[in-house]
Amino acid sequence: MATNKDKLLTGIKFLALGFPFIFIGPALWTWQGVKGLKAGYYLWPILSIIAMLLAAFLCVKGIRTVMAALFDKDS
């Protein structure tokens, strides 16, 4: 069973892109999001939620791509 190196590299790139958003999203939420909701400003909470969703999407896509590179039968 050979590993598809191009697909593996693509998966690692997705994981690397998603990694900063794992920290940026919750940091924005605690830094400005909660205060923004209390004051009636919705820009920072929306941006933090988008960052958290982006982190989840990129990391799941990266993990799926890495798993497909390692365990696909087409490789």
Biopython code that builds the backbone (N, CA, C, O; Angstrom):
import numpy as np
from Bio.PDB.StructureBuilder import StructureBuilder

atoms = [
    (1, "MET", "N", (0.857, -1.177, 0.000)),
    (1, "MET", "CA", (0.000, 0.000, 0.000)),
    (1, "MET", "C", (0.903, 1.239, 0.000)),
    (1, "MET", "O", (1.596, 1.512, 0.980)),
    (2, "ALA", "N", (0.885, 1.966, -1.085)),
    (2, "ALA", "CA", (1.722, 3.155, -1.235)),
    (2, "ALA", "C", (0.971, 4.398, -0.782)),
    (2, "ALA", "O", (-0.257, 4.451, -0.845)),
    (3, "THR", "N", (1.703, 5.377, -0.334)),
    (3, "THR", "CA", (1.126, 6.646, 0.109)),
    (3, "THR", "C", (1.167, 7.643, -1.037)),
    (3, "THR", "O", (2.190, 7.807, -1.702)),
    (4, "ASN", "N", (0.043, 8.302, -1.255)),
    (4, "ASN", "CA", (-0.024, 9.358, -2.261)),
    (4, "ASN", "C", (0.575, 10.623, -1.635)),
    (4, "ASN", "O", (-0.086, 11.294, -0.843)),
    (5, "LYS", "N", (1.794, 10.940, -1.980)),
    (5, "LYS", "CA", (2.526, 12.030, -1.327)),
    (5, "LYS", "C", (1.943, 13.405, -1.640)),
    (5, "LYS", "O", (1.967, 14.294, -0.789)),
    (6, "ASP", "N", (1.422, 13.585, -2.849)),
    (6, "ASP", "CA", (0.810, 14.877, -3.193)),
    (6, "ASP", "C", (-0.443, 15.125, -2.364)),
    (6, "ASP", "O", (-0.667, 16.233, -1.875)),
    (7, "LYS", "N", (-1.251, 14.092, -2.213)),
    (7, "LYS", "CA", (-2.472, 14.221, -1.424)),
    (7, "LYS", "C", (-2.137, 14.420, 0.053)),
    (7, "LYS", "O", (-2.813, 15.174, 0.754)),
    (8, "LEU", "N", (-1.101, 13.747, 0.515)),
    (8, "LEU", "CA", (-0.664, 13.903, 1.902)),
    (8, "LEU", "C", (-0.191, 15.326, 2.163)),
    (8, "LEU", "O", (-0.511, 15.902, 3.202)),
    (9, "LEU", "N", (0.561, 15.895, 1.240)),
    (9, "LEU", "CA", (1.045, 17.262, 1.386)),
    (9, "LEU", "C", (-0.111, 18.262, 1.378)),
    (9, "LEU", "O", (-0.092, 19.243, 2.121)),
    (10, "THR", "N", (-1.116, 18.013, 0.538)),
    (10, "THR", "CA", (-2.298, 18.877, 0.512)),
    (10, "THR", "C", (-3.036, 18.833, 1.847)),
    (10, "THR", "O", (-3.481, 19.868, 2.343)),
    (11, "GLY", "N", (-3.168, 17.651, 2.425)),
    (11, "GLY", "CA", (-3.822, 17.522, 3.724)),
    (11, "GLY", "C", (-3.068, 18.235, 4.825)),
    (11, "GLY", "O", (-3.675, 18.856, 5.697)),
    (12, "ILE", "N", (-1.746, 18.149, 4.792)),
    (12, "ILE", "CA", (-0.930, 18.838, 5.798)),
    (12, "ILE", "C", (-1.051, 20.353, 5.632)),
    (12, "ILE", "O", (-1.037, 21.087, 6.620)),
    (13, "LYS", "N", (-1.167, 20.823, 4.391)),
    (13, "LYS", "CA", (-1.352, 22.257, 4.165)),
    (13, "LYS", "C", (-2.682, 22.734, 4.739)),
    (13, "LYS", "O", (-2.747, 23.804, 5.346)),
    (14, "PHE", "N", (-3.746, 21.948, 4.553)),
    (14, "PHE", "CA", (-5.040, 22.309, 5.139)),
    (14, "PHE", "C", (-4.954, 22.367, 6.661)),
    (14, "PHE", "O", (-5.503, 23.274, 7.286)),
    (15, "LEU", "N", (-4.268, 21.401, 7.250)),
    (15, "LEU", "CA", (-4.102, 21.399, 8.707)),
    (15, "LEU", "C", (-3.296, 22.609, 9.173)),
    (15, "LEU", "O", (-3.611, 23.216, 10.198)),
    (16, "ALA", "N", (-2.262, 22.954, 8.421)),
    (16, "ALA", "CA", (-1.434, 24.104, 8.789)),
    (16, "ALA", "C", (-2.213, 25.412, 8.653)),
    (16, "ALA", "O", (-2.017, 26.332, 9.447)),
    (17, "LEU", "N", (-3.093, 25.503, 7.655)),
    (17, "LEU", "CA", (-3.916, 26.704, 7.505)),
    (17, "LEU", "C", (-4.968, 26.808, 8.604)),
    (17, "LEU", "O", (-5.291, 27.910, 9.047)),
    (18, "GLY", "N", (-5.499, 25.691, 9.043)),
    (18, "GLY", "CA", (-6.534, 25.707, 10.065)),
    (18, "GLY", "C", (-6.017, 25.904, 11.473)),
    (18, "GLY", "O", (-6.752, 26.369, 12.345)),
    (19, "PHE", "N", (-4.757, 25.557, 11.710)),
    (19, "PHE", "CA", (-4.203, 25.605, 13.060)),
    (19, "PHE", "C", (-4.266, 26.985, 13.711)),
    (19, "PHE", "O", (-4.663, 27.067, 14.874)),
    (20, "PRO", "N", (-3.898, 28.075, 13.033)),
    (20, "PRO", "CA", (-3.976, 29.382, 13.705)),
    (20, "PRO", "C", (-5.407, 29.778, 14.070)),
    (20, "PRO", "O", (-5.632, 30.447, 15.078)),
    (21, "PHE", "N", (-6.364, 29.367, 13.252)),
    (21, "PHE", "CA", (-7.749, 29.735, 13.523)),
    (21, "PHE", "C", (-8.313, 29.017, 14.750)),
    (21, "PHE", "O", (-9.301, 29.465, 15.331)),
    (22, "ILE", "N", (-7.686, 27.901, 15.147)),
    (22, "ILE", "CA", (-8.092, 27.213, 16.372)),
    (22, "ILE", "C", (-7.903, 28.147, 17.567)),
    (22, "ILE", "O", (-8.681, 28.092, 18.519)),
    (23, "PHE", "N", (-6.892, 28.993, 17.529)),
    (23, "PHE", "CA", (-6.614, 29.909, 18.624)),
    (23, "PHE", "C", (-7.203, 31.301, 18.396)),
    (23, "PHE", "O", (-7.608, 31.967, 19.350)),
    (24, "ILE", "N", (-7.253, 31.742, 17.143)),
    (24, "ILE", "CA", (-7.754, 33.085, 16.840)),
    (24, "ILE", "C", (-9.241, 33.212, 17.155)),
    (24, "ILE", "O", (-9.668, 34.217, 17.724)),
    (25, "GLY", "N", (-10.031, 32.208, 16.793)),
    (25, "GLY", "CA", (-11.473, 32.281, 17.014)),
    (25, "GLY", "C", (-11.859, 32.446, 18.480)),
    (25, "GLY", "O", (-12.544, 33.411, 18.817)),
    (26, "PRO", "N", (-11.443, 31.541, 19.362)),
    (26, "PRO", "CA", (-11.768, 31.711, 20.779)),
    (26, "PRO", "C", (-11.130, 32.952, 21.407)),
    (26, "PRO", "O", (-11.712, 33.559, 22.306)),
    (27, "ALA", "N", (-9.936, 33.331, 20.939)),
    (27, "ALA", "CA", (-9.307, 34.543, 21.478)),
    (27, "ALA", "C", (-10.131, 35.778, 21.122)),
    (27, "ALA", "O", (-10.341, 36.648, 21.966)),
    (28, "LEU", "N", (-10.594, 35.857, 19.886)),
    (28, "LEU", "CA", (-11.469, 36.971, 19.499)),
    (28, "LEU", "C", (-12.759, 36.963, 20.302)),
    (28, "LEU", "O", (-13.267, 38.015, 20.690)),
    (29, "TRP", "N", (-13.283, 35.774, 20.547)),
    (29, "TRP", "CA", (-14.539, 35.672, 21.289)),
    (29, "TRP", "C", (-14.368, 36.215, 22.713)),
    (29, "TRP", "O", (-15.211, 36.974, 23.192)),
    (30, "THR", "N", (-13.285, 35.832, 23.387)),
    (30, "THR", "CA", (-13.103, 36.299, 24.759)),
    (30, "THR", "C", (-12.614, 37.741, 24.812)),
    (30, "THR", "O", (-12.924, 38.464, 25.758)),
    (31, "TRP", "N", (-11.860, 38.162, 23.815)),
    (31, "TRP", "CA", (-11.290, 39.508, 23.810)),
    (31, "TRP", "C", (-12.338, 40.554, 23.458)),
    (31, "TRP", "O", (-12.480, 41.544, 24.176)),
    (32, "GLN", "N", (-13.077, 40.358, 22.366)),
    (32, "GLN", "CA", (-14.035, 41.360, 21.913)),
    (32, "GLN", "C", (-15.461, 40.831, 21.774)),
    (32, "GLN", "O", (-16.407, 41.616, 21.833)),
    (33, "GLY", "N", (-15.639, 39.535, 21.593)),
    (33, "GLY", "CA", (-16.954, 38.993, 21.288)),
    (33, "GLY", "C", (-17.976, 39.158, 22.391)),
    (33, "GLY", "O", (-19.099, 39.593, 22.136)),
    (34, "VAL", "N", (-17.608, 38.822, 23.601)),
    (34, "VAL", "CA", (-18.535, 38.905, 24.720)),
    (34, "VAL", "C", (-18.877, 40.365, 25.022)),
    (34, "VAL", "O", (-20.035, 40.706, 25.261)),
    (35, "LYS", "N", (-17.867, 41.206, 25.008)),
    (35, "LYS", "CA", (-18.116, 42.637, 25.225)),
    (35, "LYS", "C", (-18.976, 43.215, 24.110)),
    (35, "LYS", "O", (-19.835, 44.063, 24.353)),
    (36, "GLY", "N", (-18.743, 42.755, 22.896)),
    (36, "GLY", "CA", (-19.513, 43.240, 21.757)),
    (36, "GLY", "C", (-20.974, 42.861, 21.838)),
    (36, "GLY", "O", (-21.845, 43.656, 21.486)),
    (37, "LEU", "N", (-21.250, 41.661, 22.295)),
    (37, "LEU", "CA", (-22.645, 41.236, 22.440)),
    (37, "LEU", "C", (-23.358, 42.050, 23.512)),
    (37, "LEU", "O", (-24.520, 42.421, 23.346)),
    (38, "LYS", "N", (-22.666, 42.323, 24.603)),
    (38, "LYS", "CA", (-23.283, 43.104, 25.681)),
    (38, "LYS", "C", (-23.540, 44.544, 25.258)),
    (38, "LYS", "O", (-24.514, 45.158, 25.693)),
    (39, "ALA", "N", (-22.663, 45.087, 24.407)),
    (39, "ALA", "CA", (-22.803, 46.476, 23.974)),
    (39, "ALA", "C", (-23.682, 46.618, 22.733)),
    (39, "ALA", "O", (-24.038, 47.733, 22.353)),
    (40, "GLY", "N", (-24.031, 45.508, 22.102)),
    (40, "GLY", "CA", (-24.878, 45.570, 20.922)),
    (40, "GLY", "C", (-24.131, 45.608, 19.607)),
    (40, "GLY", "O", (-24.742, 45.795, 18.555)),
    (41, "TYR", "N", (-22.807, 45.432, 19.647)),
    (41, "TYR", "CA", (-22.010, 45.377, 18.424)),
    (41, "TYR", "C", (-21.853, 43.914, 18.033)),
    (41, "TYR", "O", (-21.449, 43.085, 18.848)),
    (42, "TYR", "N", (-22.170, 43.610, 16.803)),
    (42, "TYR", "CA", (-22.176, 42.213, 16.386)),
    (42, "TYR", "C", (-21.047, 41.848, 15.431)),
    (42, "TYR", "O", (-20.964, 40.699, 14.996)),
    (43, "LEU", "N", (-20.181, 42.790, 15.096)),
    (43, "LEU", "CA", (-19.102, 42.493, 14.156)),
    (43, "LEU", "C", (-18.095, 41.504, 14.739)),
    (43, "LEU", "O", (-17.768, 40.509, 14.093)),
    (44, "TRP", "N", (-17.598, 41.763, 15.951)),
    (44, "TRP", "CA", (-16.580, 40.890, 16.544)),
    (44, "TRP", "C", (-17.105, 39.499, 16.866)),
    (44, "TRP", "O", (-16.409, 38.518, 16.604)),
    (45, "PRO", "N", (-18.313, 39.375, 17.426)),
    (45, "PRO", "CA", (-18.815, 38.002, 17.637)),
    (45, "PRO", "C", (-18.981, 37.227, 16.333)),
    (45, "PRO", "O", (-18.697, 36.031, 16.286)),
    (46, "ILE", "N", (-19.439, 37.894, 15.274)),
    (46, "ILE", "CA", (-19.612, 37.215, 13.990)),
    (46, "ILE", "C", (-18.255, 36.803, 13.425)),
    (46, "ILE", "O", (-18.108, 35.692, 12.915)),
    (47, "LEU", "N", (-17.257, 37.696, 13.514)),
    (47, "LEU", "CA", (-15.919, 37.351, 13.024)),
    (47, "LEU", "C", (-15.302, 36.190, 13.806)),
    (47, "LEU", "O", (-14.640, 35.330, 13.225)),
    (48, "SER", "N", (-15.519, 36.167, 15.110)),
    (48, "SER", "CA", (-14.952, 35.077, 15.900)),
    (48, "SER", "C", (-15.640, 33.750, 15.593)),
    (48, "SER", "O", (-14.981, 32.712, 15.546)),
    (49, "ILE", "N", (-16.939, 33.768, 15.385)),
    (49, "ILE", "CA", (-17.650, 32.541, 15.036)),
    (49, "ILE", "C", (-17.212, 32.054, 13.657)),
    (49, "ILE", "O", (-17.038, 30.853, 13.451)),
    (50, "ILE", "N", (-17.032, 32.974, 12.716)),
    (50, "ILE", "CA", (-16.547, 32.598, 11.389)),
    (50, "ILE", "C", (-15.148, 31.982, 11.481)),
    (50, "ILE", "O", (-14.856, 31.000, 10.797)),
    (51, "ALA", "N", (-14.289, 32.555, 12.320)),
    (51, "ALA", "CA", (-12.936, 32.007, 12.490)),
    (51, "ALA", "C", (-12.984, 30.606, 13.092)),
    (51, "ALA", "O", (-12.213, 29.736, 12.686)),
    (52, "MET", "N", (-13.880, 30.374, 14.053)),
    (52, "MET", "CA", (-13.992, 29.049, 14.658)),
    (52, "MET", "C", (-14.542, 28.027, 13.656)),
    (52, "MET", "O", (-14.070, 26.891, 13.605)),
    (53, "LEU", "N", (-15.531, 28.428, 12.867)),
    (53, "LEU", "CA", (-16.067, 27.523, 11.852)),
    (53, "LEU", "C", (-15.029, 27.227, 10.767)),
    (53, "LEU", "O", (-14.936, 26.100, 10.280)),
    (54, "LEU", "N", (-14.258, 28.237, 10.397)),
    (54, "LEU", "CA", (-13.204, 28.040, 9.415)),
    (54, "LEU", "C", (-12.139, 27.077, 9.939)),
    (54, "LEU", "O", (-11.634, 26.239, 9.192)),
    (55, "ALA", "N", (-11.803, 27.197, 11.210)),
    (55, "ALA", "CA", (-10.836, 26.279, 11.818)),
    (55, "ALA", "C", (-11.356, 24.848, 11.782)),
    (55, "ALA", "O", (-10.621, 23.925, 11.433)),
    (56, "ALA", "N", (-12.614, 24.667, 12.139)),
    (56, "ALA", "CA", (-13.189, 23.321, 12.127)),
    (56, "ALA", "C", (-13.211, 22.755, 10.712)),
    (56, "ALA", "O", (-12.861, 21.594, 10.501)),
    (57, "PHE", "N", (-13.621, 23.570, 9.744)),
    (57, "PHE", "CA", (-13.699, 23.099, 8.361)),
    (57, "PHE", "C", (-12.327, 22.711, 7.818)),
    (57, "PHE", "O", (-12.166, 21.636, 7.239)),
    (58, "LEU", "N", (-11.338, 23.588, 8.005)),
    (58, "LEU", "CA", (-10.007, 23.319, 7.458)),
    (58, "LEU", "C", (-9.357, 22.103, 8.123)),
    (58, "LEU", "O", (-8.710, 21.300, 7.450)),
    (59, "CYS", "N", (-9.523, 21.968, 9.424)),
    (59, "CYS", "CA", (-8.908, 20.837, 10.116)),
    (59, "CYS", "C", (-9.573, 19.516, 9.729)),
    (59, "CYS", "O", (-8.885, 18.515, 9.530)),
    (60, "VAL", "N", (-10.891, 19.503, 9.623)),
    (60, "VAL", "CA", (-11.580, 18.275, 9.219)),
    (60, "VAL", "C", (-11.210, 17.912, 7.784)),
    (60, "VAL", "O", (-10.971, 16.744, 7.478)),
    (61, "LYS", "N", (-11.163, 18.914, 6.904)),
    (61, "LYS", "CA", (-10.774, 18.656, 5.522)),
    (61, "LYS", "C", (-9.338, 18.140, 5.442)),
    (61, "LYS", "O", (-9.041, 17.241, 4.655)),
    (62, "GLY", "N", (-8.451, 18.708, 6.255)),
    (62, "GLY", "CA", (-7.070, 18.250, 6.285)),
    (62, "GLY", "C", (-6.940, 16.830, 6.793)),
    (62, "GLY", "O", (-6.193, 16.037, 6.221)),
    (63, "ILE", "N", (-7.652, 16.495, 7.856)),
    (63, "ILE", "CA", (-7.593, 15.137, 8.405)),
    (63, "ILE", "C", (-8.160, 14.131, 7.414)),
    (63, "ILE", "O", (-7.608, 13.044, 7.242)),
    (64, "ARG", "N", (-9.264, 14.492, 6.762)),
    (64, "ARG", "CA", (-9.849, 13.586, 5.768)),
    (64, "ARG", "C", (-8.895, 13.375, 4.592)),
    (64, "ARG", "O", (-8.781, 12.262, 4.080)),
    (65, "THR", "N", (-8.217, 14.426, 4.167)),
    (65, "THR", "CA", (-7.290, 14.311, 3.046)),
    (65, "THR", "C", (-6.079, 13.468, 3.425)),
    (65, "THR", "O", (-5.616, 12.655, 2.625)),
    (66, "VAL", "N", (-5.566, 13.652, 4.630)),
    (66, "VAL", "CA", (-4.434, 12.846, 5.087)),
    (66, "VAL", "C", (-4.846, 11.373, 5.194)),
    (66, "VAL", "O", (-4.096, 10.490, 4.779)),
    (67, "MET", "N", (-6.016, 11.110, 5.740)),
    (67, "MET", "CA", (-6.485, 9.728, 5.859)),
    (67, "MET", "C", (-6.695, 9.102, 4.489)),
    (67, "MET", "O", (-6.396, 7.925, 4.288)),
    (68, "ALA", "N", (-7.213, 9.894, 3.538)),
    (68, "ALA", "CA", (-7.390, 9.369, 2.183)),
    (68, "ALA", "C", (-6.042, 9.089, 1.532)),
    (68, "ALA", "O", (-5.908, 8.120, 0.785)),
    (69, "ALA", "N", (-5.047, 9.918, 1.805)),
    (69, "ALA", "CA", (-3.714, 9.683, 1.228)),
    (69, "ALA", "C", (-3.083, 8.423, 1.798)),
    (69, "ALA", "O", (-2.365, 7.715, 1.092)),
    (70, "LEU", "N", (-3.340, 8.141, 3.058)),
    (70, "LEU", "CA", (-2.729, 6.991, 3.686)),
    (70, "LEU", "C", (-3.461, 5.681, 3.406)),
    (70, "LEU", "O", (-2.829, 4.634, 3.260)),
    (71, "PHE", "N", (-4.797, 5.738, 3.331)),
    (71, "PHE", "CA", (-5.569, 4.499, 3.313)),
    (71, "PHE", "C", (-6.408, 4.270, 2.070)),
    (71, "PHE", "O", (-7.146, 3.285, 2.023)),
    (72, "ASP", "N", (-6.334, 5.129, 1.056)),
    (72, "ASP", "CA", (-7.105, 4.906, -0.167)),
    (72, "ASP", "C", (-6.572, 3.695, -0.917)),
    (72, "ASP", "O", (-5.370, 3.430, -0.938)),
    (73, "LYS", "N", (-7.486, 2.980, -1.523)),
    (73, "LYS", "CA", (-7.078, 1.810, -2.293)),
    (73, "LYS", "C", (-6.659, 2.196, -3.707)),
    (73, "LYS", "O", (-6.049, 1.395, -4.415)),
    (74, "ASP", "N", (-6.984, 3.421, -4.122)),
    (74, "ASP", "CA", (-6.633, 3.879, -5.465)),
    (74, "ASP", "C", (-5.169, 4.275, -5.565)),
    (74, "ASP", "O", (-4.636, 4.379, -6.670)),
    (75, "SER", "N", (-4.517, 4.495, -4.451)),
    (75, "SER", "CA", (-3.129, 4.974, -4.465)),
    (75, "SER", "C", (-2.189, 3.960, -5.047)),
    (75, "SER", "O", (-0.986, 4.209, -5.130)),
]
sb = StructureBuilder()
sb.init_structure("model")
sb.init_model(0)
sb.init_chain("A")
sb.init_seg("    ")
for serial, (resi, resn, name, xyz) in enumerate(atoms, 1):
    if name == "N":
        sb.init_residue(resn, " ", resi, " ")
    sb.init_atom(name, np.array(xyz, "f"), 0.0, 1.0, " ", f" {name:<3s}", serial, name[0])
structure = sb.get_structure()
